């Protein structure tokens, strides 16, 4: 069971040094964090007859970006 019933995607993108800022702008313009209303799933420690799942607002989306140099690249 997924926490927010949504998946994550990992992209590994290689660009030349002079293209890093352009790539970051593209990511920034397309990966916006937003608030979403979710109904939490029942916990295993709570009985069903006493559990009332109140909707909660959570932040979803966005991006985490790591920029690092590549010392070596091989393609086979």
PQR file with spaces between the fields and no chain letter, atoms N, CA, C, O and H, PARSE charges and radii, in Angstrom:
ATOM       1  N    UNK     1       0.846   -1.165    0.000 -0.4000 1.5000
ATOM       2  CA   UNK     1       0.000    0.000    0.000 -0.0000 2.0000
ATOM       3  C    UNK     1       0.901    1.240    0.000  0.5500 1.7000
ATOM       4  O    UNK     1       1.785    1.362    0.847 -0.5500 1.4000
ATOM       5  N    UNK     2       0.686    2.130   -0.918 -0.4000 1.5000
ATOM       6  CA   UNK     2       1.473    3.354   -1.002 -0.0000 2.0000
ATOM       7  C    UNK     2       0.928    4.398   -0.029  0.5500 1.7000
ATOM       8  O    UNK     2      -0.281    4.473    0.191 -0.5500 1.4000
ATOM       9  H    UNK     2      -0.033    2.030   -1.607  0.4000 1.0000
ATOM      10  N    UNK     3       1.799    5.187    0.541 -0.4000 1.5000
ATOM      11  CA   UNK     3       1.402    6.193    1.523 -0.0000 2.0000
ATOM      12  C    UNK     3       0.347    7.142    0.969  0.5500 1.7000
ATOM      13  O    UNK     3      -0.705    7.319    1.583 -0.5500 1.4000
ATOM      14  H    UNK     3       2.781    5.126    0.363  0.4000 1.0000
ATOM      15  N    UNK     4       0.613    7.753   -0.183 -0.4000 1.5000
ATOM      16  CA   UNK     4      -0.340    8.685   -0.782 -0.0000 2.0000
ATOM      17  C    UNK     4      -0.993    8.105   -2.032  0.5500 1.7000
ATOM      18  O    UNK     4      -1.637    8.825   -2.794 -0.5500 1.4000
ATOM      19  H    UNK     4       1.467    7.609   -0.681  0.4000 1.0000
ATOM      20  N    UNK     5      -0.826    6.814   -2.237 -0.4000 1.5000
ATOM      21  CA   UNK     5      -1.378    6.146   -3.411 -0.0000 2.0000
ATOM      22  C    UNK     5      -0.920    6.816   -4.699  0.5500 1.7000
ATOM      23  O    UNK     5      -1.688    6.932   -5.653 -0.5500 1.4000
ATOM      24  H    UNK     5      -0.303    6.229   -1.618  0.4000 1.0000
ATOM      25  N    UNK     6       0.300    7.244   -4.723 -0.4000 1.5000
ATOM      26  CA   UNK     6       0.882    7.884   -5.901 -0.0000 2.0000
ATOM      27  C    UNK     6       2.323    7.422   -6.018  0.5500 1.7000
ATOM      28  O    UNK     6       2.935    7.024   -5.027 -0.5500 1.4000
ATOM      29  H    UNK     6       0.925    7.150   -3.948  0.4000 1.0000
ATOM      30  N    UNK     7       2.858    7.472   -7.210 -0.4000 1.5000
ATOM      31  CA   UNK     7       4.211    7.013   -7.421 -0.0000 2.0000
ATOM      32  C    UNK     7       5.199    8.152   -7.565  0.5500 1.7000
ATOM      33  O    UNK     7       4.829    9.319   -7.691 -0.5500 1.4000
ATOM      34  H    UNK     7       2.361    7.795   -8.015  0.4000 1.0000
ATOM      35  N    UNK     8       6.434    7.786   -7.543 -0.4000 1.5000
ATOM      36  CA   UNK     8       7.531    8.715   -7.793 -0.0000 2.0000
ATOM      37  C    UNK     8       8.231    8.280   -9.061  0.5500 1.7000
ATOM      38  O    UNK     8       8.222    7.104   -9.424 -0.5500 1.4000
ATOM      39  H    UNK     8       6.734    6.837   -7.441  0.4000 1.0000
ATOM      40  N    UNK     9       8.824    9.226   -9.715 -0.4000 1.5000
ATOM      41  CA   UNK     9       9.589    8.943  -10.925 -0.0000 2.0000
ATOM      42  C    UNK     9      10.981    9.516  -10.757  0.5500 1.7000
ATOM      43  O    UNK     9      11.133   10.647  -10.296 -0.5500 1.4000
ATOM      44  H    UNK     9       8.832   10.181   -9.420  0.4000 1.0000
ATOM      45  N    UNK    10      11.996    8.756  -11.123 -0.4000 1.5000
ATOM      46  CA   UNK    10      13.369    9.222  -11.065 -0.0000 2.0000
ATOM      47  C    UNK    10      13.895    9.363  -12.479  0.5500 1.7000
ATOM      48  O    UNK    10      13.846    8.417  -13.266 -0.5500 1.4000
ATOM      49  H    UNK    10      11.872    7.837  -11.498  0.4000 1.0000
ATOM      50  N    UNK    11      14.396   10.543  -12.800 -0.4000 1.5000
ATOM      51  CA   UNK    11      15.042   10.790  -14.083 -0.0000 2.0000
ATOM      52  C    UNK    11      16.521   10.996  -13.819  0.5500 1.7000
ATOM      53  O    UNK    11      16.895   11.720  -12.897 -0.5500 1.4000
ATOM      54  H    UNK    11      14.436   11.311  -12.161  0.4000 1.0000
ATOM      55  N    UNK    12      17.352   10.374  -14.611 -0.4000 1.5000
ATOM      56  CA   UNK    12      18.787   10.657  -14.590 -0.0000 2.0000
ATOM      57  C    UNK    12      19.078   11.330  -15.920  0.5500 1.7000
ATOM      58  O    UNK    12      18.977   10.714  -16.981 -0.5500 1.4000
ATOM      59  H    UNK    12      17.049    9.786  -15.361  0.4000 1.0000
ATOM      60  N    UNK    13      19.440   12.604  -15.848 -0.4000 1.5000
ATOM      61  CA   UNK    13      19.604   13.419  -17.053 -0.0000 2.0000
ATOM      62  C    UNK    13      21.050   13.891  -17.124  0.5500 1.7000
ATOM      63  O    UNK    13      21.568   14.460  -16.164 -0.5500 1.4000
ATOM      64  H    UNK    13      19.522   13.105  -14.987  0.4000 1.0000
ATOM      65  N    UNK    14      21.689   13.661  -18.237 -0.4000 1.5000
ATOM      66  CA   UNK    14      23.054   14.136  -18.437 -0.0000 2.0000
ATOM      67  C    UNK    14      23.072   15.266  -19.454  0.5500 1.7000
ATOM      68  O    UNK    14      22.589   15.114  -20.576 -0.5500 1.4000
ATOM      69  H    UNK    14      21.268   13.199  -19.017  0.4000 1.0000
ATOM      70  N    UNK    15      23.633   16.399  -19.051 -0.4000 1.5000
ATOM      71  CA   UNK    15      23.761   17.542  -19.963 -0.0000 2.0000
ATOM      72  C    UNK    15      25.162   18.135  -19.828  0.5500 1.7000
ATOM      73  O    UNK    15      25.843   17.937  -18.821 -0.5500 1.4000
ATOM      74  H    UNK    15      24.025   16.522  -18.140  0.4000 1.0000
ATOM      75  N    UNK    16      25.563   18.843  -20.829 -0.4000 1.5000
ATOM      76  CA   UNK    16      26.832   19.574  -20.773 -0.0000 2.0000
ATOM      77  C    UNK    16      26.720   20.685  -19.731  0.5500 1.7000
ATOM      78  O    UNK    16      25.621   21.155  -19.433 -0.5500 1.4000
ATOM      79  H    UNK    16      25.010   19.004  -21.646  0.4000 1.0000
ATOM      80  N    UNK    17      27.866   21.106  -19.177 -0.4000 1.5000
ATOM      81  CA   UNK    17      27.872   22.127  -18.122 -0.0000 2.0000
ATOM      82  C    UNK    17      27.084   23.374  -18.506  0.5500 1.7000
ATOM      83  O    UNK    17      26.372   23.932  -17.671 -0.5500 1.4000
ATOM      84  H    UNK    17      28.758   20.725  -19.420  0.4000 1.0000
ATOM      85  N    UNK    18      27.198   23.813  -19.739 -0.4000 1.5000
ATOM      86  CA   UNK    18      26.523   25.040  -20.163 -0.0000 2.0000
ATOM      87  C    UNK    18      25.009   24.857  -20.322  0.5500 1.7000
ATOM      88  O    UNK    18      24.294   25.839  -20.523 -0.5500 1.4000
ATOM      89  H    UNK    18      27.777   23.360  -20.417  0.4000 1.0000
ATOM      90  N    UNK    19      24.514   23.633  -20.236 -0.4000 1.5000
ATOM      91  CA   UNK    19      23.079   23.370  -20.362 -0.0000 2.0000
ATOM      92  C    UNK    19      22.396   23.123  -19.013  0.5500 1.7000
ATOM      93  O    UNK    19      21.183   22.919  -18.967 -0.5500 1.4000
ATOM      94  H    UNK    19      25.094   22.835  -20.073  0.4000 1.0000
ATOM      95  N    UNK    20      23.157   23.141  -17.921 -0.4000 1.5000
ATOM      96  CA   UNK    20      22.597   22.833  -16.607 -0.0000 2.0000
ATOM      97  C    UNK    20      21.494   23.819  -16.229  0.5500 1.7000
ATOM      98  O    UNK    20      20.419   23.395  -15.805 -0.5500 1.4000
ATOM      99  H    UNK    20      24.142   23.307  -17.958  0.4000 1.0000
ATOM     100  N    UNK    21      21.731   25.110  -16.372 -0.4000 1.5000
ATOM     101  CA   UNK    21      20.735   26.111  -15.985 -0.0000 2.0000
ATOM     102  C    UNK    21      19.458   25.973  -16.805  0.5500 1.7000
ATOM     103  O    UNK    21      18.362   26.128  -16.267 -0.5500 1.4000
ATOM     104  H    UNK    21      22.605   25.455  -16.716  0.4000 1.0000
ATOM     105  N    UNK    22      19.583   25.686  -18.094 -0.4000 1.5000
ATOM     106  CA   UNK    22      18.397   25.485  -18.938 -0.0000 2.0000
ATOM     107  C    UNK    22      17.618   24.268  -18.476  0.5500 1.7000
ATOM     108  O    UNK    22      16.390   24.314  -18.399 -0.5500 1.4000
ATOM     109  H    UNK    22      20.473   25.559  -18.531  0.4000 1.0000
ATOM     110  N    UNK    23      18.316   23.174  -18.167 -0.4000 1.5000
ATOM     111  CA   UNK    23      17.646   21.969  -17.685 -0.0000 2.0000
ATOM     112  C    UNK    23      16.936   22.234  -16.361  0.5500 1.7000
ATOM     113  O    UNK    23      15.814   21.769  -16.161 -0.5500 1.4000
ATOM     114  H    UNK    23      19.314   23.138  -18.230  0.4000 1.0000
ATOM     115  N    UNK    24      17.570   22.971  -15.458 -0.4000 1.5000
ATOM     116  CA   UNK    24      16.946   23.298  -14.178 -0.0000 2.0000
ATOM     117  C    UNK    24      15.691   24.150  -14.369  0.5500 1.7000
ATOM     118  O    UNK    24      14.699   23.953  -13.668 -0.5500 1.4000
ATOM     119  H    UNK    24      18.482   23.349  -15.620  0.4000 1.0000
ATOM     120  N    UNK    25      15.727   25.081  -15.297 -0.4000 1.5000
ATOM     121  CA   UNK    25      14.548   25.906  -15.570 -0.0000 2.0000
ATOM     122  C    UNK    25      13.393   25.066  -16.104  0.5500 1.7000
ATOM     123  O    UNK    25      12.243   25.271  -15.716 -0.5500 1.4000
ATOM     124  H    UNK    25      16.533   25.241  -15.867  0.4000 1.0000
ATOM     125  N    UNK    26      13.693   24.126  -16.987 -0.4000 1.5000
ATOM     126  CA   UNK    26      12.651   23.239  -17.528 -0.0000 2.0000
ATOM     127  C    UNK    26      12.020   22.422  -16.408  0.5500 1.7000
ATOM     128  O    UNK    26      10.798   22.290  -16.342 -0.5500 1.4000
ATOM     129  H    UNK    26      14.627   23.959  -17.303  0.4000 1.0000
ATOM     130  N    UNK    27      12.853   21.876  -15.528 -0.4000 1.5000
ATOM     131  CA   UNK    27      12.345   21.088  -14.402 -0.0000 2.0000
ATOM     132  C    UNK    27      11.503   21.971  -13.484  0.5500 1.7000
ATOM     133  O    UNK    27      10.407   21.582  -13.081 -0.5500 1.4000
ATOM     134  H    UNK    27      13.845   21.983  -15.581  0.4000 1.0000
ATOM     135  N    UNK    28      12.005   23.140  -13.158 -0.4000 1.5000
ATOM     136  CA   UNK    28      11.304   24.060  -12.261 -0.0000 2.0000
ATOM     137  C    UNK    28       9.943   24.461  -12.825  0.5500 1.7000
ATOM     138  O    UNK    28       8.970   24.560  -12.077 -0.5500 1.4000
ATOM     139  H    UNK    28      12.896   23.455  -13.485  0.4000 1.0000
ATOM     140  N    UNK    29       9.867   24.689  -14.119 -0.4000 1.5000
ATOM     141  CA   UNK    29       8.615   25.118  -14.746 -0.0000 2.0000
ATOM     142  C    UNK    29       7.589   24.000  -14.877  0.5500 1.7000
ATOM     143  O    UNK    29       6.407   24.275  -15.083 -0.5500 1.4000
ATOM     144  H    UNK    29      10.658   24.608  -14.726  0.4000 1.0000
ATOM     145  N    UNK    30       8.013   22.758  -14.762 -0.4000 1.5000
ATOM     146  CA   UNK    30       7.105   21.634  -14.985 -0.0000 2.0000
ATOM     147  C    UNK    30       6.846   20.779  -13.750  0.5500 1.7000
ATOM     148  O    UNK    30       5.994   19.892  -13.797 -0.5500 1.4000
ATOM     149  H    UNK    30       8.973   22.535  -14.595  0.4000 1.0000
ATOM     150  N    UNK    31       7.537   21.009  -12.671 -0.4000 1.5000
ATOM     151  CA   UNK    31       7.395   20.172  -11.463 -0.0000 2.0000
ATOM     152  C    UNK    31       6.983   21.033  -10.287  0.5500 1.7000
ATOM     153  O    UNK    31       7.787   21.292   -9.391 -0.5500 1.4000
ATOM     154  H    UNK    31       8.230   21.729  -12.632  0.4000 1.0000
ATOM     155  N    UNK    32       5.759   21.471  -10.285 -0.4000 1.5000
ATOM     156  CA   UNK    32       5.262   22.343   -9.227 -0.0000 2.0000
ATOM     157  C    UNK    32       4.704   21.522   -8.060  0.5500 1.7000
ATOM     158  O    UNK    32       3.967   20.557   -8.263 -0.5500 1.4000
ATOM     159  H    UNK    32       5.107   21.260  -11.013  0.4000 1.0000
ATOM     160  N    UNK    33       5.058   21.912   -6.863 -0.4000 1.5000
ATOM     161  CA   UNK    33       4.451   21.314   -5.672 -0.0000 2.0000
ATOM     162  C    UNK    33       3.070   21.929   -5.513  0.5500 1.7000
ATOM     163  O    UNK    33       2.859   23.092   -5.856 -0.5500 1.4000
ATOM     164  H    UNK    33       5.656   22.696   -6.698  0.4000 1.0000
ATOM     165  N    UNK    34       2.130   21.147   -4.992 -0.4000 1.5000
ATOM     166  CA   UNK    34       0.773   21.632   -4.812 -0.0000 2.0000
ATOM     167  C    UNK    34       0.156   20.951   -3.591  0.5500 1.7000
ATOM     168  O    UNK    34       0.651   19.923   -3.128 -0.5500 1.4000
ATOM     169  H    UNK    34       2.302   20.202   -4.713  0.4000 1.0000
ATOM     170  N    UNK    35      -0.917   21.526   -3.080 -0.4000 1.5000
ATOM     171  CA   UNK    35      -1.648   20.945   -1.962 -0.0000 2.0000
ATOM     172  C    UNK    35      -2.765   20.068   -2.517  0.5500 1.7000
ATOM     173  O    UNK    35      -3.408   20.420   -3.507 -0.5500 1.4000
ATOM     174  H    UNK    35      -1.319   22.361   -3.456  0.4000 1.0000
ATOM     175  N    UNK    36      -2.991   18.924   -1.872 -0.4000 1.5000
ATOM     176  CA   UNK    36      -4.037   18.006   -2.304 -0.0000 2.0000
ATOM     177  C    UNK    36      -4.737   17.453   -1.066  0.5500 1.7000
ATOM     178  O    UNK    36      -4.093   17.172   -0.055 -0.5500 1.4000
ATOM     179  H    UNK    36      -2.469   18.638   -1.068  0.4000 1.0000
ATOM     180  N    UNK    37      -6.045   17.300   -1.148 -0.4000 1.5000
ATOM     181  CA   UNK    37      -6.824   16.738   -0.051 -0.0000 2.0000
ATOM     182  C    UNK    37      -6.815   15.219   -0.172  0.5500 1.7000
ATOM     183  O    UNK    37      -7.159   14.671   -1.220 -0.5500 1.4000
ATOM     184  H    UNK    37      -6.568   17.529   -1.968  0.4000 1.0000
ATOM     185  N    UNK    38      -6.421   14.541    0.908 -0.4000 1.5000
ATOM     186  CA   UNK    38      -6.348   13.089    0.918 -0.0000 2.0000
ATOM     187  C    UNK    38      -7.137   12.557    2.109  0.5500 1.7000
ATOM     188  O    UNK    38      -7.191   13.197    3.159 -0.5500 1.4000
ATOM     189  H    UNK    38      -6.142   14.987    1.759  0.4000 1.0000
ATOM     190  N    UNK    39      -7.744   11.395    1.946 -0.4000 1.5000
ATOM     191  CA   UNK    39      -8.370   10.688    3.067 -0.0000 2.0000
ATOM     192  C    UNK    39      -7.378    9.634    3.527  0.5500 1.7000
ATOM     193  O    UNK    39      -7.091    8.700    2.779 -0.5500 1.4000
ATOM     194  H    UNK    39      -7.701   10.875    1.093  0.4000 1.0000
ATOM     195  N    UNK    40      -6.848    9.758    4.730 -0.4000 1.5000
ATOM     196  CA   UNK    40      -5.851    8.795    5.200 -0.0000 2.0000
ATOM     197  C    UNK    40      -6.435    7.395    5.331  0.5500 1.7000
ATOM     198  O    UNK    40      -7.608    7.232    5.664 -0.5500 1.4000
ATOM     199  H    UNK    40      -7.081   10.517    5.338  0.4000 1.0000
ATOM     200  N    UNK    41      -5.617    6.396    5.068 -0.4000 1.5000
ATOM     201  CA   UNK    41      -6.031    5.001    5.213 -0.0000 2.0000
ATOM     202  C    UNK    41      -6.092    4.642    6.686  0.5500 1.7000
ATOM     203  O    UNK    41      -5.412    5.258    7.507 -0.5500 1.4000
ATOM     204  H    UNK    41      -4.664    6.529    4.798  0.4000 1.0000
ATOM     205  N    UNK    42      -6.897    3.657    7.020 -0.4000 1.5000
ATOM     206  CA   UNK    42      -7.023    3.211    8.412 -0.0000 2.0000
ATOM     207  C    UNK    42      -5.720    2.584    8.878  0.5500 1.7000
ATOM     208  O    UNK    42      -5.073    1.849    8.132 -0.5500 1.4000
ATOM     209  H    UNK    42      -7.449    3.157    6.352  0.4000 1.0000
ATOM     210  N    UNK    43      -5.345    2.873   10.097 -0.4000 1.5000
ATOM     211  CA   UNK    43      -4.151    2.299   10.701 -0.0000 2.0000
ATOM     212  C    UNK    43      -4.479    0.907   11.230  0.5500 1.7000
ATOM     213  O    UNK    43      -5.621    0.631   11.595 -0.5500 1.4000
ATOM     214  H    UNK    43      -5.870    3.470   10.703  0.4000 1.0000
ATOM     215  N    UNK    44      -3.494    0.047   11.271 -0.4000 1.5000
ATOM     216  CA   UNK    44      -3.714   -1.313   11.786 -0.0000 2.0000
ATOM     217  C    UNK    44      -4.045   -1.322   13.265  0.5500 1.7000
ATOM     218  O    UNK    44      -4.662   -2.271   13.747 -0.5500 1.4000
ATOM     219  H    UNK    44      -2.565    0.271   10.974  0.4000 1.0000
ATOM     220  N    UNK    45      -3.654   -0.298   13.995 -0.4000 1.5000
ATOM     221  CA   UNK    45      -3.881   -0.261   15.428 -0.0000 2.0000
ATOM     222  C    UNK    45      -5.211    0.359   15.823  0.5500 1.7000
ATOM     223  O    UNK    45      -5.489    0.493   17.014 -0.5500 1.4000
ATOM     224  H    UNK    45      -3.153    0.473   13.604  0.4000 1.0000
ATOM     225  N    UNK    46      -6.031    0.738   14.867 -0.4000 1.5000
ATOM     226  CA   UNK    46      -7.298    1.410   15.156 -0.0000 2.0000
ATOM     227  C    UNK    46      -8.449    0.517   14.721  0.5500 1.7000
ATOM     228  O    UNK    46      -8.417   -0.056   13.632 -0.5500 1.4000
ATOM     229  H    UNK    46      -5.805    0.628   13.899  0.4000 1.0000
ATOM     230  N    UNK    47      -9.455    0.398   15.561 -0.4000 1.5000
ATOM     231  CA   UNK    47     -10.613   -0.405   15.174 -0.0000 2.0000
ATOM     232  C    UNK    47     -11.463    0.369   14.172  0.5500 1.7000
ATOM     233  O    UNK    47     -11.556    1.594   14.237 -0.5500 1.4000
ATOM     234  H    UNK    47      -9.481    0.864   16.446  0.4000 1.0000
ATOM     235  N    UNK    48     -12.076   -0.352   13.254 -0.4000 1.5000
ATOM     236  CA   UNK    48     -12.830    0.263   12.170 -0.0000 2.0000
ATOM     237  C    UNK    48     -14.022    1.060   12.684  0.5500 1.7000
ATOM     238  O    UNK    48     -14.327    2.115   12.127 -0.5500 1.4000
ATOM     239  H    UNK    48     -12.000   -1.348   13.200  0.4000 1.0000
ATOM     240  N    UNK    49     -14.699    0.599   13.717 -0.4000 1.5000
ATOM     241  CA   UNK    49     -15.899    1.291   14.193 -0.0000 2.0000
ATOM     242  C    UNK    49     -15.591    2.618   14.895  0.5500 1.7000
ATOM     243  O    UNK    49     -16.493    3.443   15.046 -0.5500 1.4000
ATOM     244  H    UNK    49     -14.451   -0.258   14.169  0.4000 1.0000
ATOM     245  N    UNK    50     -14.345    2.850   15.329 -0.4000 1.5000
ATOM     246  CA   UNK    50     -14.000    4.114   15.978 -0.0000 2.0000
ATOM     247  C    UNK    50     -13.169    5.027   15.078  0.5500 1.7000
ATOM     248  O    UNK    50     -12.858    6.157   15.456 -0.5500 1.4000
ATOM     249  H    UNK    50     -13.612    2.181   15.206  0.4000 1.0000
ATOM     250  N    UNK    51     -12.815    4.545   13.901 -0.4000 1.5000
ATOM     251  CA   UNK    51     -11.937    5.317   13.013 -0.0000 2.0000
ATOM     252  C    UNK    51     -12.769    6.159   12.053  0.5500 1.7000
ATOM     253  O    UNK    51     -13.559    5.623   11.276 -0.5500 1.4000
ATOM     254  H    UNK    51     -13.068    3.628   13.595  0.4000 1.0000
ATOM     255  N    UNK    52     -12.593    7.473   12.106 -0.4000 1.5000
ATOM     256  CA   UNK    52     -13.255    8.378   11.167 -0.0000 2.0000
ATOM     257  C    UNK    52     -12.158    9.090   10.392  0.5500 1.7000
ATOM     258  O    UNK    52     -11.473    9.950   10.945 -0.5500 1.4000
ATOM     259  H    UNK    52     -11.951    7.908   12.737  0.4000 1.0000
ATOM     260  N    UNK    53     -11.979    8.744    9.108 -0.4000 1.5000
ATOM     261  CA   UNK    53     -10.879    9.332    8.334 -0.0000 2.0000
ATOM     262  C    UNK    53     -11.194   10.758    7.864  0.5500 1.7000
ATOM     263  O    UNK    53     -11.830   10.952    6.828 -0.5500 1.4000
ATOM     264  H    UNK    53     -12.536    8.045    8.659  0.4000 1.0000
ATOM     265  N    UNK    54     -10.746   11.735    8.627 -0.4000 1.5000
ATOM     266  CA   UNK    54     -10.943   13.117    8.224 -0.0000 2.0000
ATOM     267  C    UNK    54      -9.949   13.448    7.117  0.5500 1.7000
ATOM     268  O    UNK    54      -8.767   13.123    7.226 -0.5500 1.4000
ATOM     269  H    UNK    54     -10.230   11.577    9.469  0.4000 1.0000
ATOM     270  N    UNK    55     -10.417   14.086    6.063 -0.4000 1.5000
ATOM     271  CA   UNK    55      -9.491   14.469    4.982 -0.0000 2.0000
ATOM     272  C    UNK    55      -8.411   15.418    5.512  0.5500 1.7000
ATOM     273  O    UNK    55      -8.679   16.284    6.345 -0.5500 1.4000
ATOM     274  H    UNK    55     -11.377   14.350    5.974  0.4000 1.0000
ATOM     275  N    UNK    56      -7.207   15.237    5.018 -0.4000 1.5000
ATOM     276  CA   UNK    56      -6.091   16.101    5.396 -0.0000 2.0000
ATOM     277  C    UNK    56      -5.477   16.689    4.134  0.5500 1.7000
ATOM     278  O    UNK    56      -5.563   16.104    3.055 -0.5500 1.4000
ATOM     279  H    UNK    56      -6.989   14.533    4.341  0.4000 1.0000
ATOM     280  N    UNK    57      -4.861   17.847    4.285 -0.4000 1.5000
ATOM     281  CA   UNK    57      -4.212   18.489    3.151 -0.0000 2.0000
ATOM     282  C    UNK    57      -2.724   18.143    3.195  0.5500 1.7000
ATOM     283  O    UNK    57      -2.061   18.347    4.212 -0.5500 1.4000
ATOM     284  H    UNK    57      -4.791   18.322    5.163  0.4000 1.0000
ATOM     285  N    UNK    58      -2.210   17.618    2.086 -0.4000 1.5000
ATOM     286  CA   UNK    58      -0.801   17.241    2.008 -0.0000 2.0000
ATOM     287  C    UNK    58      -0.166   17.894    0.783  0.5500 1.7000
ATOM     288  O    UNK    58      -0.853   18.218   -0.186 -0.5500 1.4000
ATOM     289  H    UNK    58      -2.749   17.452    1.260  0.4000 1.0000
ATOM     290  N    UNK    59       1.124   18.079    0.836 -0.4000 1.5000
ATOM     291  CA   UNK    59       1.845   18.626   -0.300 -0.0000 2.0000
ATOM     292  C    UNK    59       2.294   17.471   -1.190  0.5500 1.7000
ATOM     293  O    UNK    59       2.900   16.513   -0.709 -0.5500 1.4000
ATOM     294  H    UNK    59       1.682   17.817    1.624  0.4000 1.0000
ATOM     295  N    UNK    60       2.000   17.558   -2.478 -0.4000 1.5000
ATOM     296  CA   UNK    60       2.407   16.548   -3.441 -0.0000 2.0000
ATOM     297  C    UNK    60       3.129   17.229   -4.598  0.5500 1.7000
ATOM     298  O    UNK    60       3.043   18.443   -4.778 -0.5500 1.4000
ATOM     299  H    UNK    60       1.508   18.336   -2.868  0.4000 1.0000
ATOM     300  N    UNK    61       3.834   16.427   -5.367 -0.4000 1.5000
ATOM     301  CA   UNK    61       4.524   16.968   -6.535 -0.0000 2.0000
ATOM     302  C    UNK    61       5.838   17.623   -6.162  0.5500 1.7000
ATOM     303  O    UNK    61       6.352   17.454   -5.056 -0.5500 1.4000
ATOM     304  H    UNK    61       3.903   15.440   -5.220  0.4000 1.0000
ATOM     305  N    UNK    62       6.361   18.364   -7.099 -0.4000 1.5000
ATOM     306  CA   UNK    62       7.636   19.023   -6.896 -0.0000 2.0000
ATOM     307  C    UNK    62       8.774   18.162   -7.410  0.5500 1.7000
ATOM     308  O    UNK    62       8.546   17.120   -8.024 -0.5500 1.4000
ATOM     309  H    UNK    62       5.944   18.501   -7.998  0.4000 1.0000
ATOM     310  N    UNK    63       9.984   18.595   -7.163 -0.4000 1.5000
ATOM     311  CA   UNK    63      11.158   17.871   -7.641 -0.0000 2.0000
ATOM     312  C    UNK    63      12.320   18.086   -6.686  0.5500 1.7000
ATOM     313  O    UNK    63      12.444   19.144   -6.070 -0.5500 1.4000
ATOM     314  H    UNK    63      10.169   19.442   -6.664  0.4000 1.0000
ATOM     315  N    UNK    64      13.156   17.088   -6.572 -0.4000 1.5000
ATOM     316  CA   UNK    64      14.426   17.197   -5.878 -0.0000 2.0000
ATOM     317  C    UNK    64      15.500   16.952   -6.922  0.5500 1.7000
ATOM     318  O    UNK    64      15.492   15.920   -7.592 -0.5500 1.4000
ATOM     319  H    UNK    64      13.054   16.228   -7.073  0.4000 1.0000
ATOM     320  N    UNK    65      16.423   17.891   -7.066 -0.4000 1.5000
ATOM     321  CA   UNK    65      17.424   17.818   -8.132 -0.0000 2.0000
ATOM     322  C    UNK    65      18.815   17.820   -7.513  0.5500 1.7000
ATOM     323  O    UNK    65      19.120   18.643   -6.650 -0.5500 1.4000
ATOM     324  H    UNK    65      16.429   18.730   -6.522  0.4000 1.0000
ATOM     325  N    UNK    66      19.647   16.902   -7.958 -0.4000 1.5000
ATOM     326  CA   UNK    66      21.053   16.862   -7.580 -0.0000 2.0000
ATOM     327  C    UNK    66      21.857   17.194   -8.827  0.5500 1.7000
ATOM     328  O    UNK    66      21.645   16.585   -9.876 -0.5500 1.4000
ATOM     329  H    UNK    66      19.400   16.233   -8.660  0.4000 1.0000
ATOM     330  N    UNK    67      22.772   18.146   -8.732 -0.4000 1.5000
ATOM     331  CA   UNK    67      23.661   18.485   -9.841 -0.0000 2.0000
ATOM     332  C    UNK    67      25.060   18.061   -9.423  0.5500 1.7000
ATOM     333  O    UNK    67      25.589   18.520   -8.410 -0.5500 1.4000
ATOM     334  H    UNK    67      22.945   18.640   -7.880  0.4000 1.0000
ATOM     335  N    UNK    68      25.650   17.177  -10.223 -0.4000 1.5000
ATOM     336  CA   UNK    68      26.985   16.689   -9.877 -0.0000 2.0000
ATOM     337  C    UNK    68      27.785   16.426  -11.139  0.5500 1.7000
ATOM     338  O    UNK    68      27.218   16.108  -12.184 -0.5500 1.4000
ATOM     339  H    UNK    68      25.221   16.804  -11.046  0.4000 1.0000
ATOM     340  N    UNK    69      29.088   16.556  -11.048 -0.4000 1.5000
ATOM     341  CA   UNK    69      29.918   16.284  -12.214 -0.0000 2.0000
ATOM     342  C    UNK    69      30.037   14.772  -12.473  0.5500 1.7000
ATOM     343  O    UNK    69      29.969   13.961  -11.549 -0.5500 1.4000
ATOM     344  H    UNK    69      29.550   16.814  -10.199  0.4000 1.0000
ATOM     345  N    UNK    70      30.211   14.427  -13.726 -0.4000 1.5000
ATOM     346  CA   UNK    70      30.436   13.028  -14.104 -0.0000 2.0000
ATOM     347  C    UNK    70      31.877   12.918  -14.544  0.5500 1.7000
ATOM     348  O    UNK    70      32.286   13.536  -15.526 -0.5500 1.4000
ATOM     349  H    UNK    70      30.266   15.086  -14.476  0.4000 1.0000
ATOM     350  N    UNK    71      32.647   12.126  -13.812 -0.4000 1.5000
ATOM     351  CA   UNK    71      34.060   11.967  -14.126 -0.0000 2.0000
ATOM     352  C    UNK    71      34.272   11.056  -15.326  0.5500 1.7000
ATOM     353  O    UNK    71      35.224   11.223  -16.088 -0.5500 1.4000
ATOM     354  H    UNK    71      32.314   11.623  -13.014  0.4000 1.0000
ATOM     355  N    UNK    72      33.385   10.106  -15.480 -0.4000 1.5000
ATOM     356  CA   UNK    72      33.568    9.147  -16.569 -0.0000 2.0000
ATOM     357  C    UNK    72      32.190    8.672  -17.014  0.5500 1.7000
ATOM     358  O    UNK    72      31.287    8.504  -16.194 -0.5500 1.4000
ATOM     359  H    UNK    72      32.612    9.970  -14.861  0.4000 1.0000
ATOM     360  N    UNK    73      32.036    8.458  -18.324 -0.4000 1.5000
ATOM     361  CA   UNK    73      30.798    7.948  -18.898 -0.0000 2.0000
ATOM     362  C    UNK    73      31.169    6.882  -19.898  0.5500 1.7000
ATOM     363  O    UNK    73      32.001    7.111  -20.776 -0.5500 1.4000
ATOM     364  H    UNK    73      32.769    8.595  -18.990  0.4000 1.0000
ATOM     365  N    UNK    74      30.562    5.723  -19.776 -0.4000 1.5000
ATOM     366  CA   UNK    74      30.823    4.634  -20.714 -0.0000 2.0000
ATOM     367  C    UNK    74      29.503    4.140  -21.281  0.5500 1.7000
ATOM     368  O    UNK    74      28.503    4.033  -20.571 -0.5500 1.4000
ATOM     369  H    UNK    74      29.886    5.537  -19.062  0.4000 1.0000
ATOM     370  N    UNK    75      29.519    3.850  -22.542 -0.4000 1.5000
ATOM     371  CA   UNK    75      28.344    3.297  -23.196 -0.0000 2.0000
ATOM     372  C    UNK    75      28.758    2.031  -23.928  0.5500 1.7000
ATOM     373  O    UNK    75      29.699    2.046  -24.721 -0.5500 1.4000
ATOM     374  H    UNK    75      30.331    3.938  -23.118  0.4000 1.0000
ATOM     375  N    UNK    76      28.057    0.938  -23.662 -0.4000 1.5000
ATOM     376  CA   UNK    76      28.415   -0.345  -24.267 -0.0000 2.0000
ATOM     377  C    UNK    76      27.319   -0.798  -25.209  0.5500 1.7000
ATOM     378  O    UNK    76      27.431   -1.860  -25.821 -0.5500 1.4000
ATOM     379  H    UNK    76      27.292    0.926  -23.017  0.4000 1.0000
